[in-house]
Amino acid sequence: MSLRNLFRLVVAMAVAGTVGQVWAYDPGPNPSSGVDSCVDVIFSAFTPPPFSVDKNNVTVAPKSEFSFLASKTALFPSITVKIKEEKVPVTVTTINNGFLVKGKLPPSIKGSYIRLDIFAKGPNDCDKTDGWLLKVGN
């Protein structure tokens, strides 16, 4: 056997050995299998509607009620609302499609723009956040 044929044989065996490993590669879990399940946690039906200069230029009164819906994939005890880093008391009621969350703006918030920040845990203990902007009058 010549040196050239021996070299070809070694290269062919090396290539064949790596091809088997390439075919055995596992790219990881399927993204649609629920690993990123927080995409399933949805907040909707914000009331009053979010402030917008173009679409909803409305000022709400201090101590106004607010509400929103959380999908049933949100873990009930983990649903919280904060305004300016302060937790706001809310009531969470189970409905057929998830949860109805209600609360009132604190009386101390007057004459400013605020963001209601919503937090909830989803399946696999993932964190989901959302929120909306309101303009509060005096």
Contacts in CASP RR format, 6 or more apart in sequence:
PFRMAT RR
TARGET T0000
AUTHOR 0000-0000-0000
METHOD contacts of the structure
MODEL  1
MSLRNLFRLVVAMAVAGTVGQVWAYDPGPNPSSGVDSCVDVIFSAFTPPP
FSVDKNNVTVAPKSEFSFLASKTALFPSITVKIKEEKVPVTVTTINNGFL
VKGKLPPSIKGSYIRLDIFAKGPNDCDKTDGWLLKVGN
29 35 0 8 1.000
34 40 0 8 1.000
34 123 0 8 1.000
34 124 0 8 1.000
35 124 0 8 1.000
36 126 0 8 1.000
37 73 0 8 1.000
37 122 0 8 1.000
37 123 0 8 1.000
37 124 0 8 1.000
37 126 0 8 1.000
38 122 0 8 1.000
38 123 0 8 1.000
38 126 0 8 1.000
38 127 0 8 1.000
38 128 0 8 1.000
40 71 0 8 1.000
40 73 0 8 1.000
40 122 0 8 1.000
40 123 0 8 1.000
41 70 0 8 1.000
41 71 0 8 1.000
41 73 0 8 1.000
41 74 0 8 1.000
41 120 0 8 1.000
41 122 0 8 1.000
41 126 0 8 1.000
41 128 0 8 1.000
42 70 0 8 1.000
42 71 0 8 1.000
42 73 0 8 1.000
43 68 0 8 1.000
43 69 0 8 1.000
43 70 0 8 1.000
43 71 0 8 1.000
43 118 0 8 1.000
43 120 0 8 1.000
43 128 0 8 1.000
43 130 0 8 1.000
43 131 0 8 1.000
44 68 0 8 1.000
44 69 0 8 1.000
44 71 0 8 1.000
45 67 0 8 1.000
45 68 0 8 1.000
45 69 0 8 1.000
46 66 0 8 1.000
46 67 0 8 1.000
46 68 0 8 1.000
46 131 0 8 1.000
46 132 0 8 1.000
47 65 0 8 1.000
47 66 0 8 1.000
47 67 0 8 1.000
47 68 0 8 1.000
48 58 0 8 1.000
48 60 0 8 1.000
48 64 0 8 1.000
48 66 0 8 1.000
48 134 0 8 1.000
49 56 0 8 1.000
49 58 0 8 1.000
49 132 0 8 1.000
50 56 0 8 1.000
50 132 0 8 1.000
50 133 0 8 1.000
50 134 0 8 1.000
51 57 0 8 1.000
51 58 0 8 1.000
51 113 0 8 1.000
51 132 0 8 1.000
51 133 0 8 1.000
51 134 0 8 1.000
51 135 0 8 1.000
52 133 0 8 1.000
57 135 0 8 1.000
58 135 0 8 1.000
59 135 0 8 1.000
59 136 0 8 1.000
59 137 0 8 1.000
60 105 0 8 1.000
60 134 0 8 1.000
60 135 0 8 1.000
60 136 0 8 1.000
60 137 0 8 1.000
61 136 0 8 1.000
61 137 0 8 1.000
62 105 0 8 1.000
62 106 0 8 1.000
62 107 0 8 1.000
62 109 0 8 1.000
62 110 0 8 1.000
62 136 0 8 1.000
62 137 0 8 1.000
62 138 0 8 1.000
63 104 0 8 1.000
63 105 0 8 1.000
63 106 0 8 1.000
63 107 0 8 1.000
64 104 0 8 1.000
64 105 0 8 1.000
64 136 0 8 1.000
65 102 0 8 1.000
65 103 0 8 1.000
65 104 0 8 1.000
65 105 0 8 1.000
66 102 0 8 1.000
66 103 0 8 1.000
66 104 0 8 1.000
66 105 0 8 1.000
66 116 0 8 1.000
66 134 0 8 1.000
67 100 0 8 1.000
67 101 0 8 1.000
67 102 0 8 1.000
67 103 0 8 1.000
68 101 0 8 1.000
68 118 0 8 1.000
69 95 0 8 1.000
69 97 0 8 1.000
69 98 0 8 1.000
69 99 0 8 1.000
69 100 0 8 1.000
69 101 0 8 1.000
70 79 0 8 1.000
70 92 0 8 1.000
70 98 0 8 1.000
70 99 0 8 1.000
70 101 0 8 1.000
70 118 0 8 1.000
70 120 0 8 1.000
71 97 0 8 1.000
71 98 0 8 1.000
71 99 0 8 1.000
72 97 0 8 1.000
72 98 0 8 1.000
72 99 0 8 1.000
73 122 0 8 1.000
73 123 0 8 1.000
74 98 0 8 1.000
74 99 0 8 1.000
74 120 0 8 1.000
74 121 0 8 1.000
74 122 0 8 1.000
74 128 0 8 1.000
75 120 0 8 1.000
75 121 0 8 1.000
75 122 0 8 1.000
76 92 0 8 1.000
76 94 0 8 1.000
76 99 0 8 1.000
78 119 0 8 1.000
78 120 0 8 1.000
78 121 0 8 1.000
78 122 0 8 1.000
79 90 0 8 1.000
79 92 0 8 1.000
79 99 0 8 1.000
79 101 0 8 1.000
79 118 0 8 1.000
79 119 0 8 1.000
79 120 0 8 1.000
80 87 0 8 1.000
80 90 0 8 1.000
80 118 0 8 1.000
80 119 0 8 1.000
80 120 0 8 1.000
81 87 0 8 1.000
81 88 0 8 1.000
81 90 0 8 1.000
81 101 0 8 1.000
81 103 0 8 1.000
81 116 0 8 1.000
81 117 0 8 1.000
81 118 0 8 1.000
81 119 0 8 1.000
82 88 0 8 1.000
82 116 0 8 1.000
82 117 0 8 1.000
82 119 0 8 1.000
83 105 0 8 1.000
83 106 0 8 1.000
83 109 0 8 1.000
83 114 0 8 1.000
83 115 0 8 1.000
83 116 0 8 1.000
83 117 0 8 1.000
84 109 0 8 1.000
84 114 0 8 1.000
86 106 0 8 1.000
88 103 0 8 1.000
88 104 0 8 1.000
88 105 0 8 1.000
88 106 0 8 1.000
88 116 0 8 1.000
89 103 0 8 1.000
89 104 0 8 1.000
90 101 0 8 1.000
90 102 0 8 1.000
90 103 0 8 1.000
91 101 0 8 1.000
91 102 0 8 1.000
91 103 0 8 1.000
92 99 0 8 1.000
92 100 0 8 1.000
92 101 0 8 1.000
93 99 0 8 1.000
93 100 0 8 1.000
93 101 0 8 1.000
93 102 0 8 1.000
101 118 0 8 1.000
105 114 0 8 1.000
105 134 0 8 1.000
105 136 0 8 1.000
109 136 0 8 1.000
110 136 0 8 1.000
110 137 0 8 1.000
110 138 0 8 1.000
111 135 0 8 1.000
111 136 0 8 1.000
111 137 0 8 1.000
111 138 0 8 1.000
112 135 0 8 1.000
112 136 0 8 1.000
112 137 0 8 1.000
113 133 0 8 1.000
113 134 0 8 1.000
113 135 0 8 1.000
113 136 0 8 1.000
114 133 0 8 1.000
114 134 0 8 1.000
114 136 0 8 1.000
115 131 0 8 1.000
115 132 0 8 1.000
115 133 0 8 1.000
115 134 0 8 1.000
116 131 0 8 1.000
116 132 0 8 1.000
116 134 0 8 1.000
117 129 0 8 1.000
117 130 0 8 1.000
117 131 0 8 1.000
118 129 0 8 1.000
118 130 0 8 1.000
118 131 0 8 1.000
119 127 0 8 1.000
119 128 0 8 1.000
119 129 0 8 1.000
120 127 0 8 1.000
120 128 0 8 1.000
121 127 0 8 1.000
121 128 0 8 1.000
122 128 0 8 1.000
END
